[in-house]
Amino acid sequence: VELCSKGGLRLHKFASNSPRVMETIPVSERSTNMQTLNLNFNDLPMERALGMQWSVESDTIHFSFSPADRPSTRRGILAIVASLYDPLGLIAPFVLTGKRILQEVCHKGTRWDDPVPTEILPLWTVWKEDCRKLSQLSIPRCYYPADFSPVDKIQLHHFSDASFKGYGMCSYLRVEGKDGQ
């Protein structure tokens, strides 16, 4: 906080799932949702960060996305696909499907405000409806469980691939405990 303030940046709106940590942070510097909580008795709230939701209580990341009511046109598809913000790439395979639909609409020569071709419309309709299912995702934020044995080895594995329809890269953290877990 002190270092950032020297550069004119004020760090604030702190949140943690540890009551012990939160007790060290002045109330005025806590996130709005955490300011009025009794840290010993209240359930911890959902916090918004980077377009996602963080359940402080369960320490999981969630997405809440309801596509705007847009016409089924090239412009409407672009508006909806581009509004799905996923800075960590957690739902990249899902977003790629929306981008592929847009790509197909473009390859068909569809103008910005023309209706989506009839052979693509069912794909678009299903994808848009699936957007609502994103709220059912619950992604643990922690790399390994709290009851994990003391860490012995950590490995980082990277994979990537590409085709004419898309490209992707993912990284896996492999943690091995002293007990072989």
C-alpha positions in Angstrom: 0.0 0.0 0.0 2.8 2.4 1.0 4.8 1.6 -2.1 1.9 2.1 -4.5 0.9 5.4 -2.8 4.3 6.8 -3.6 3.4 6.3 -7.2 0.0 7.9 -6.8 -2.0 4.7 -6.8 -4.3 4.0 -3.9 -4.8 0.4 -3.1 -8.2 -0.2 -1.3 -11.3 -2.3 -1.4 -9.5 -5.3 0.2 -11.3 -8.6 0.6 -10.1 -11.9 2.1 -11.6 -15.2 3.1 -9.6 -15.0 6.3 -11.2 -13.1 9.2 -7.8 -12.8 10.8 -6.5 -11.0 7.7 -9.6 -8.8 7.5 -9.2 -7.7 11.1 -5.9 -6.1 10.2 -7.4 -3.9 7.5 -9.1 -0.7 8.4 -12.8 -0.8 7.7 -12.5 2.2 5.3 -10.0 0.3 3.2 -12.2 -2.9 2.9 -14.4 -3.7 -0.1 -17.9 -2.2 0.2 -19.4 -5.7 0.9 -16.9 -6.3 3.7 -17.2 -3.0 5.5 -20.4 -3.8 7.5 -19.8 -7.5 8.2 -19.2 -9.0 11.6 -16.4 -11.2 10.5 -17.0 -13.7 13.2 -20.7 -14.3 12.5 -21.7 -13.2 9.0 -21.4 -15.3 5.9 -18.8 -13.8 3.6 -20.2 -12.2 0.4 -19.6 -12.5 -3.3 -17.1 -10.1 -4.6 -16.7 -8.9 -8.2 -13.2 -8.9 -9.7 -12.1 -8.7 -13.3 -15.6 -9.5 -14.7 -16.0 -12.6 -12.6 -17.5 -13.2 -9.2 -15.5 -14.5 -6.3 -17.4 -16.4 -3.5 -15.3 -15.4 -0.5 -16.9 -18.0 1.7 -16.1 -21.0 -0.6 -13.1 -19.4 -2.3 -14.5 -20.2 -5.7 -14.8 -18.2 -9.0 -18.1 -17.9 -10.7 -19.4 -16.4 -13.9 -22.7 -14.6 -14.2 -23.6 -13.7 -17.8 -27.0 -13.1 -19.4 -26.6 -12.1 -23.0 -28.3 -8.9 -23.9 -31.4 -9.1 -26.1 -29.8 -8.5 -29.4 -31.0 -9.3 -32.9 -29.6 -12.4 -34.5 -27.3 -10.5 -36.9 -23.6 -10.4 -37.4 -23.5 -7.2 -35.3 -25.6 -8.8 -32.6 -23.4 -11.9 -32.4 -20.3 -9.7 -32.2 -21.8 -7.6 -29.4 -22.7 -10.6 -27.3 -19.5 -12.6 -27.8 -17.3 -9.6 -27.2 -19.1 -8.8 -23.9 -18.1 -12.1 -22.3 -15.1 -11.1 -20.3 -12.8 -13.9 -19.2 -9.3 -12.5 -18.4 -8.0 -15.8 -17.0 -9.3 -17.9 -19.9 -11.2 -20.2 -17.7 -14.1 -20.5 -20.1 -12.0 -20.0 -23.3 -13.3 -23.2 -25.0 -16.9 -22.0 -24.5 -16.1 -18.5 -25.8 -14.3 -20.0 -28.8 -17.5 -21.7 -29.9 -19.2 -18.2 -30.0 -16.3 -16.8 -32.0 -16.4 -19.7 -34.4 -20.1 -19.0 -35.0 -19.2 -15.4 -35.7 -16.4 -16.5 -38.0 -18.8 -18.7 -40.0 -21.3 -15.9 -40.3 -18.5 -13.7 -41.7 -17.4 -16.4 -44.2 -20.9 -16.6 -45.5 -20.6 -12.9 -46.5 -23.4 -11.8 -44.1 -23.6 -8.1 -43.7 -23.6 -6.4 -40.3 -27.4 -6.1 -40.0 -28.5 -9.1 -42.1 -30.2 -12.0 -40.4 -28.0 -14.9 -39.5 -28.1 -17.6 -42.2 -30.8 -20.3 -41.4 -28.2 -23.1 -41.2 -26.2 -21.2 -38.5 -29.2 -19.8 -36.5 -29.8 -23.0 -34.4 -26.1 -23.1 -33.4 -26.3 -19.5 -32.3 -29.5 -20.0 -30.4 -28.1 -23.0 -28.5 -24.9 -21.1 -27.7 -26.8 -18.1 -26.4 -28.9 -20.3 -24.2 -25.8 -22.0 -22.9 -24.5 -18.6 -21.7 -27.0 -18.8 -18.9 -25.6 -22.1 -17.7 -22.2 -20.4 -17.0 -23.6 -19.4 -13.6 -23.6 -23.1 -12.6 -19.8 -23.2 -12.9 -17.8 -23.1 -9.7 -14.1 -23.1 -10.1 -11.9 -23.5 -7.0 -9.4 -20.5 -6.7 -6.9 -22.4 -4.6 -4.2 -24.5 -6.4 -4.4 -27.3 -3.9 -6.6 -28.1 -0.9 -5.9 -26.6 2.5 -5.4 -30.1 4.0 -2.8 -31.0 1.4 0.4 -32.5 2.8 3.5 -30.3 2.9 4.6 -29.5 -0.7 7.6 -31.4 -2.0 7.6 -30.7 -5.7 5.9 -28.2 -8.0 5.8 -28.6 -11.8 4.3 -26.3 -14.4 3.1 -28.0 -17.6 2.2 -26.1 -20.8 0.3 -27.4 -23.8 -0.8 -25.5 -27.0 -2.3 -26.4 -30.3 -3.8 -24.6 -33.3 -6.0 -25.2 -36.3 -7.7 -23.1 -38.8 -10.7 -22.7 -36.5 -8.9 -21.7 -33.3 -5.8 -21.9 -31.1 -5.3 -22.5 -27.5 -2.8 -22.8 -24.7 -3.3 -24.1 -21.2 -1.0 -24.5 -18.2 -1.3 -27.0 -15.4 0.3 -26.8 -12.0 1.2 -30.2 -10.7 1.9 -30.3 -6.9 3.3 -33.3 -5.1 3.2 -33.6 -1.4 5.9 -35.1 0.8 3.6 -38.1 1.4 3.3 -38.8 -2.4 -0.2 -37.1 -2.7 
